[in-house]
Amino acid sequence: MKNIVDKQFAKVLAGWIFVIISITSGLAQRPGRVNIPTDTTTQNQEDTVQYGPETSRYIYQSDLQNNRVIYQSVDTVLTGVHKYSRVENFLNYQQYLGVIGMASRNIYPVVPTTIGTDIGLDAYDIYVTEPEDVRYYDTKSPFTQMYVTFGGTGRNVVDVTFSRNIGPNLNFGMNVRTLSIDKQLGAVRREGDNVVRSSNITAFMHYRSENERYQLMANATRFGHNVDESGGVVEDTTTDSGLSEFFFGQASPVWLRGFEAKEFRFNYHLYHQFELSELLQVYHQFTRRHQNNFFYYQLGNETIDTDSATRYFSRVLLDTAQTADRIEYDVWDNEVGIKGSLGNLFYSVHYRIRRPIVYYNQDTVPTLPVYGQNQVDGEDFTELYAGFDLRLDLGDSTFLGGGVDYLNTESYRIDAEFSNPILKAKASRARVLPTFVNQQFIGNHNYWRDSFEPTAIDQISGSLEYPFPNIYLRPFATLSNINRPIYYRRDTTLNSRQAYPEQAGGAVQVLSPGAEVRINFLKKMHFQGQAIYTLTSGRAADVYPVPELTAFARLYYENIFLDGKIVLQIGTDIHYTSSYLGYDYDVATQQFFLQPNGMDNLGLIGNFPLPLPNGQSFPIADVFVNLKVRTARLFVRMPQVSAGLLDFEDGYFTTPFYPGQPLAIDLGIKWQFFD
């Protein structure tokens, strides 16, 4: 291990030296400036224009739609640039399968944005650019941002954004994000044996008429995501094996080979509005969402292993030679509305027609002759929504608002919010319909057809924040009440790793108080931290496991050189999650499901992230060096340096059977160009 790390470090150091020399050699130049002659008859008079973050700004559609258009400058902050994983960007408040690009879920309750019928296949949602996430730029010069990471053990991430204006009223741009992640478990070769191959391509444009009465925003996203599913590590069931067999890295034995999950999506979105007066604007938005999910297996003349000694799937329903499950989901969504401002009061009224469509398609068998079900059913119907939003602006940074979204007589969502620089509070109540997958699933290994009641969710959250000199403190709390939650339970067949949905008869209450703090001390030392303590109660508390404590801390040294041209940070990130009986994962249905209470019958202790016999958890620490040279930000990071320093040198779990990231070295650069 030491030789491997030394070789990686040598490569990283050489790369850093090359990049730093390349950048610093241009410090005497003036990048980002253009010379515009003011007199075509002479070259002596010049008007020098400085392009940079202040001339490359962006807004979101929600800013325009809610009449709060405040352009933000592009981010040039060095702190946190080494956090390139989407899971890490959520402060690790996501449970995932230990590898970038693999399935994930929220640890804490979230009020769904879709109150109607959704597909229910959302394990890869955090890797997709949704229409509401798109940034619309206004750039006085072409703007390019490259974020490239070469992660140790073959974890490579590329994220490139380009945007430019064509005249003052039209901007277009594109974002391309790719993942190429090698297998951390069960690899057949050391390099290039991918477990995740993913690309997300988004194109966007923003048009404003000369008087800005008419504005149009549009975007389109294509998302392709391939995952080789391993099912996790196969454990050694001998009594004296300990835990080390789980942490052999790429050489670890795995449950599945030849199984692949594929997801393909494309989204088209259009929003445009016309202002008749400040009091009255009309708008229309259209969204087309398409999602295909595949679960596929085919290995020539071999058959799917159902031997009781090594069985992962408890049953094969259609074909023992191949699995070819496919679910296709389509949504056509149109919304029209009026909005406007009357003094400090903003209002918006909308009417919406949404048509979701889903069907199941087994490539070889169009029917499913099991459980008396002889036909694979598809579903499509029309959902009609109506609602309104109100907001009273009480100052530049203070408002009181709320809204209602109502679907037929089946579901609804009500929100109320107050915000000022010190106090923020929000209350939401939603009645959410079951997803398609909750109600019906048809595949080679799983079948169910159920009828569930809507789930009711109430959530209240609030925070206080005030920046004292050198100290920022923000206590906060969230209380969620989830009535009749739908969850997944493991199949009762011995050794099965499959799951099926159930609905709890009662409610679960989740109370999560916490605090965020930032402290600057000794002039150049900085501390950032956040901790959340959680209590669960209610009749359904057992079906909603949440860790008692999650915490994040960052301690770093920062110094500035050459009049601000170079910024250096050296520090450590520490994550902690208390042990709890978390969710397992069913690869065929892309659903996280409950483990049995106590120790499961596979001999795996359910407590994690570190499944030790005494139920202990240990913090996971990374170290990093971040460097900013003008518009370039570079980093070197070593994840899990705590391995070997504390009493868990073998490793840790993020999900049962799925070890977390081993010791490695990551190198990356985030570089912005403004001309």
N, C-alpha and C positions, 0 to 999 in steps of 0.2 A: 504493500500500500504506500509506504514511504517513497519508493522509487517512482511510482506512478504520479504521486502528488508533486515530487520534485520535477519530473518532466513536464507536467502541466504548468507548474509555476514558471519554469524556464520559458515555455512558449508564451505564457501570459506576459511575463516581463519583457520579452523581446517585442511583442506586439505593442505594448505600452510605450516602450522607448521609441519605436518607429513612429507611432501616431503623435506622440508629444513633440518629437523633433519636427515632424511635418507641420504641426500647428504653430509651434512657437517660432518657426522660421518666418512665418507670415505676420508676426505681431507688429512689425514696423509698417505693414501695409494697412490700408483702411478698408477692409471688407464691409460691404453693406452701403457703400457710398457710390453715387453716380454723379457725373458732371453734366449739367445741362447748360449748353451755351445760351446766353440771353441775347446775343447779338450775332446774327449769322455772318456779319462782315468781319468779325474779329474773333480770335480764340483767347484773348486776354481776359475777358470778363466771363466769369462762370458762376453759376448758382449751384452750390453743393447741397444735395438733399440727403439726409441720413435716414436710411430704412432700417427697421428693427422691429421689436415686439410691439411698439406703440402704433406702428403702421400696418400690423397684421393682426386684426382683431376678429372676433367671432361672436355669434349668438346662437341660441337654439330656437327651434320652432316655437316652443312654449313661451319664449320671451315675446315673440311677435304676436302670437295668438292671445296672450294675456295682457297685451298693451303695456309691457314693461321692458322696452327695448333698451338694454344697457350692454354695449359691446364690451367684451373682456379681451385683454391682451393675451397672446399665447404664453404658455407657461415657460419660464426660464429658470425655475427653481432647481437647485442642485440636490436638495434634501430628498431622499427617497428614490433617486433615479435608478438605484440598483434593484428596486422591486419591480421586476419585469413580468412576473406571473400574475395572471388575473386573480387567482386565489389570494395571493399576497396583497393585491390591491384592495381586497375586502378585509384586511387585517386578519386573515385566516379565520374569519367567521363563516367559512364554508367548509363542510366536510367533503373530502374528495378522495380519489383513489391513489393519491401519493405521487402522481406524475402530471406535469403540465399537459393540459388538453383533454384529460380524462374526466369522467362524470363527476358532478358536484351538486351539492344542495345547500340551502341556507340552514345554519344551525338554529338561528332565532326566528320566531314567527314573523311573517311578512304578509301584509294585506294585499291580496292579488289585485293587479290592475284590470284584469279581465274578469268581469262578474258573470258573463255568459259562458257558453260551453267552449272550452279550450281543448286542445289535443291531449295535454297531460304528459307529453314527452319533452321534458325541459332540462334534462341532465347536462346539455351542452349550451344552455342559454347564455352563460356568461362570456362565451367566445364569439357570440354573434352581435353585429352592429344592428340595433333596432332603429326604426325611423326616428324615434324620439331622442336617440343618442347622437344623431348626426350634428356636427358643428358646421354652421354656415359662415363663411369668412367674408371679410371686406379687406382686401390687401392692396396697398398702394404699389406693390411690386410683387413679382412671383415669390411665393413662400413654399419652402420645402423643409420637411422634417424627417430625418432618418433615425430610426431606433433599431439598432442591430445588436443582438446578444448571441454570443457563442458560449453556451452553457456547458460545463463539464458533464461527462457521461452522455454526450450527444444530445443536448437539449438546446436547439437553435430556434430563435424567435426573431422575425423581421417585421417591422411596422413602419411603413412609409406613407407620409401625407404630402400631397401637393395641391396648391390652390393659387389661383391668380384671377385678377379682374380683367375683363374686357370692357374698358371704359369704366366710368364711375358707377354704373347701374347694374352690371352683370358680373357675377362671379361663378366660376365653376371649379371643381376640384375632384380629387380621388384619394382614397385611402386603401392601401393593400397591407394585409396582415397575414403572415404565414407562420405555421408551426411545423417543425420537423424534429420529432422527439424519438430517440432510440429507446428500445426496450430496457427497462430497469430490472425486469424479471424474465427469466426463461428465454434469453436471447440465443440465437443459433450462431451468431458471429459478434465480435466485439464492437464493431462500428457499422452503421448503416442499416441495421435491422430495426426498422421503425415500428413503434407502437402507435404513434399519432402522426398523421399527415393531414394538414388543415390549411385552408385558405379562405380569407374573408375579403371580398373586394366590394368597395362602396364608392359609387359616383354620386356627386351632388351638385346642385346649382341654386343660385338665389338671384332673382331678377326684381328690380325696383324701377318703376316708371320715373320719369323726370320729376314729377311732383310728389312721388312716393304714395300716391293714392292707391295704386295697384301694386301688389307684391306677390311673388310666386316663389315657392320653395319646392324642390323635388329631389328625390334621391332613389337610388336602386342599389340593392345589395345581393350579391351571390355568395353563398356560403357552402363549402364542401368540407366534410369532416369524416375521416376514416380512423377507426380505432381497432387494433387487434386485441381482442378480449382474451385475457388469460384466466379469469376467475380467481386470481390471487395465488398465493403460495400454498402448495400441498404440505401439510404439517406431518412431521414424524410422530406417530402415535405411541412410540415406545416411552415407557415411564421415565427413563433416564436421559432423554434427548435434550431436555431444557428448551430454550428458545432460539438457540443459535441457528437452527435449520431454517428459520424464517428469513434470515438476513445474509444469504449467500449472494445477494445482488443479482447480476445477470445470469448467474449459474443456478439460481433457485429453481427447483421443480415447480411447475404450475399445473393448475387443473385442466386448462383447455389449450388446444392448439388448432389453428385452422379456422377459428371463429372470428368473424369480423362484423363490427357494427359500423354502418355508414349512415350519415345524415346529410341531406342536401336541402338547402333552402334558397328561395329568392323572394325578396320583398320589393314591391314598387310602391312609392308613396308620393303623393302630390298634395300640397296645401297652397291655396291662394285666397286672397282677400281684396275687397275693393272698399275704399273709404268714401262714403257719401258725405259724411261730416264727422266731427269728433264724437258726436252723439250716436251715430249709426254707421256701422260697418257690416258688410255681409261677407261670409267666408264659406268655403267648401273644401273638404279634404277627402281624398280617396286612398285606400290602402289595399293592396293585393298581397297576401301572404301565402306562400306555397311551401310545404314541408314534406319531404319523403324520408322515411326511416326504414332501413334495411337491417336485418340480422341474418348473416349468411354463413353457411358452412358447406364445403364440398371437397373431399379428399379422395378422388378416384374411386377405387373399389372398397375403400375402408368404410366402416359403419360407425355411427355415433356410439361412443362407449356408454353402455348402461350397466356395466358390471357393478355389483353392489359394493365391491371393495374400493373402487376409485370413482364412483358415480358422482357427477356434478348435477346432471339433469335426472330427475326422478321418472320422467316419462318422455316418450317420443310419440307424437300423435299422428303424424302424417307420413314421414319418410325417414327411414333409418340411414339412408345414404346421403341425404343432404338436408340442410335447413335453408329455406328461402322465404323468410318472413318479410312482408312489406306492408307498411301503412302509409297512405297518402292523404295529406290534409291540405285543404284549400280554404281560404277565407277571402270574401269580397266585402269590403267595408266602405260605406259612403256616409258622410256626415255633412249636414248643412246647418248654418247657424247665423245669428246676428249678435253683434256685440257693440260696445261703445262705452264712453266715459261721460258721466254727468258730474262735473266738478271732481271731487275726490272719489266718487263711486264708479267702479267698473262693474259692468254686467255682461253676461254671455248666456245665450239660450241656444240649445242645439236639438236637432232631431237626427237620428242615426239608423241606418239599415245595415245589418250585418248578416251575412249568409255563410255559415261554416259548413264544410262538406268533408266527409271522411269515408274512406273505404279500405278494405283489407284485400290484399292480392297475393295469394300463394301462387308462384309461377307455374307449378306443376299440378296442383290440386285445387280446383275452384270451390270445392265444397269441403265441409268438415264433418264427417260421419261419426261424431262422438257425442255422447251425452244427449242423443236425440236431436242434435242440431245439424241439419243437412244443407244449410245454405249460409254462405258468408255474407252477412248483411253490411251494407253501407248506409250512411245516414246523411241527410242534408235537410236543412230547414232555415227559416228566416227569423231573425231576432230584431225586434223594433225597440229602440231606446229613445228616451227623451230626458232632458235634464237642464240644469242651469248652474252658473257660477256667479258669485258676488265677491267683491273685494273693496274694502274701504281703506284708502291710503291715508294714514294719519301722520305721515312725514316721509322723509327720504328713505328711511330704513325701517319704518313701522307700518304694519297693516293688519287688518282683521278680515278674514275671508272664509269662504266655504262653498260647498257645492253639492249637488245631488245628481246621480245618474241612475235611471230607473228603466228596468227591462220588463216589459209586459207586466205581469203580476207575479213573476217568479223570483226575481233577484233585484238588488239595488245596492248602491254605495252612497254613503253620506260622509262628508268631510267637513271639519271646521278647523281653522288654524289662526293662531296669533303669533306675530313675530316682531320683535324689536331688537336693538343691539344687545340687550341684557337677557331678556326672557323670550323663549320660544316654546310654544305648546301646540299640540295637534291631537285631534280626536277623530277616529274613523270607525264607521260601522258598515259592514258589508255582508250581504247574503249571496253566496257564490254557488253556482251550479256545479255538479260533478263534471269531471272531464270525460271525454270520450273513452280514454283508456281505463278510467275508473269503472265505467259501466260495461265495457265490452273489450275483450282482447282475444284475438284468434291467431295462433301461431303453431309452430311445430312442437313446442314444448309447453305451451300455456294456453289455457282456454278458460274464460269465465264470461258470464252474462249476469249483471246485477242491476238493481234499481235502488239508487241511494237518494237520500234527502239532501237538499242544499246544506252547506256548512255556513254557519253564522260566525263572524269574526268581529270582535270589538277590540280596539287598540287605542290607548291613551299614552302619549309620550310628552316629555317636557325636559327642558334644560335651562340652566342659568350659566351665564358666562360674563366674565369681566376681566379685562387685561390689567393686572397690577404691574408695577414696574418689574421687569425681568421675570414675571410669573404670569402664566395664563392658566386659569382653573375653570373647568366646565363640569359640574356635577349634572347627571342626567338620570332619567328612569323611564322605563317602558313597561306598561301593564297590558297584557293581551289575554283575552278570554275567547277560546275557540270552542264552539258548541257543535257537537257531532262531527269531529274531524274524521276524514277518511284517511286511512293509513294502510300499509302493507305488512302482512304477517307471513312468516316463513311456512311453506308447505309442511304438513305434518309427516310426510313420508320420511323415513329414516335417512339421514345424511343429505337430504335435499337442500340445495341452495336456491330454490325457486320460491316465488312469493305470489300472493293473491291479495286483493283488496278487501278491507272490512271497514265498517263505520262504527265508531264508538257511540254508545248510547247516552253519554253524558258530556261534560265539558271539562276542559283543562285550563287552568289559569297559570300564566307564566309572568312572573314579576322579575324584572332585570334592572336593578339600580346599578349605577356605575359612575366613573369619573374619568375625565381626561385632563392631563396636566402637561404644561410645557414650562421649563425652567432654564434660564440662562445664568451661568455662574462662572466665576474666575475668568471673565471676559470672553474666553474662547471655548468654554465647555457648554454643551447643550444636552438637555434631557427631555424626552417626550415619552409619555406613557398613557395607557388606557387600560382600565380593568372593569369587568362586568361580573357581578355576582347574581346568580339566578336561583329563584325558588319556584318550584312547580307544585300545584295542588289541584284538587278536583277529582271527580270520578274517572276521568280519562287521562290522568297524569302519567300512567304507566305506558301509554301509547305515544307519548311525546317526550322522549328523553332529551335533556339539555344538560351540558356540563355545568357543574355548580360554579366554576370560576374559569374565566378566560382572561388573559392579560397579555399586553404587549408593551415593551419598553425599548427605547432607543437612546443610547448614550454615545455622543460623538464629540470630537474635537474639530474645530473649524478655524481656519486662518486664511487671510487674504494677502495676496502678493501683487507686486507690480501695479499699484494703484487700481486694484480691482480687476485686473485682466485675468488673474488666476485665483481660483478659490479651491482650497483643499479641505476634505473631510475624512476623518478616520474614526471608525466607531463600530458598534455592535448592535444587532437587533436580537431581542429575546422574546420568544413566544412561549406561553404556558397555557395548557388546557388540562383541567383536572380530569382524572379518570372517570369514565362513565360508560354505561352499557349502550354504546352508540349503534347506528344502523349498519346493517350489511347491505350488499348490492346484488341485484339479479340482472345479469348481463343481457338476458333474452328480452326483458321487458323494460330495461332502463329505469328501474325503480329501486329506491333505497327502502329496506324493510327492517322490521324489528327483529332483534335477536331474542331467543327465549330468555326468560328471567334466569339470572345466575349464570352458571357455566353452561355453554351450549353442548350438545351431544357430539360435537366434532372434537372436543377436547381443547378448543381454543378459548382462553379466558377473554371475556368480552370487554373488560376494561381497557381503554386505550386513551391517549395516543401510545402509551407504553404498557403493554399487557404483562405486568409483573405479577407474580403470585400474591404479593401483599397489596396490590392495587395502587401502588404509588405512581405518581407522574413526575416527570422532570422537565425543566425548561429546555427548549431547543434554541440554541444560540447560533447566529451567523456573525461573521466579521466582514467589514467592507472598507474600501478606500474609494472615495469619489473625488473627481478632479474636474474643474470647469476652466476651460481656456476659451475666452470670448464666448462664441455661440456653441461650442462643443462641450458636452458633458460625458465623461468617461468613468467607468467603474471597474473594480475588481472585487469579487465577493467570494467568500468561502462559506457555504452553508453547512450547518450541523458540525461546527467545530467543538460543540459540547460532547460529541461522541468520544469516548475514551477519557475525557476529563472527569465526567461524573460516572455514576455506577450503572450505566446502560450502554456499554460500548457496542452491544450487538445492533441496536437500532430502535425504532419505534414504529407504531402503526398510525395511519390516518383513518383507515377503515379496516375492519377485521380481514385478515389475509393479505392486506395491501400495505407493505412497508413504506415509510416516508423516504424522502430524498437522502441518499448517502452523502458522505463527504466528497466534495468536488471543488473545482475552481471555475467561476463564471467571469467572463470578460464581456463588456458591452460599451457601446457608444450611442449617445443621442445628440444629433447634430442638426442645427437649424441654419437655413440659408434664406436670406431676405432679398436677394437680387439675382 
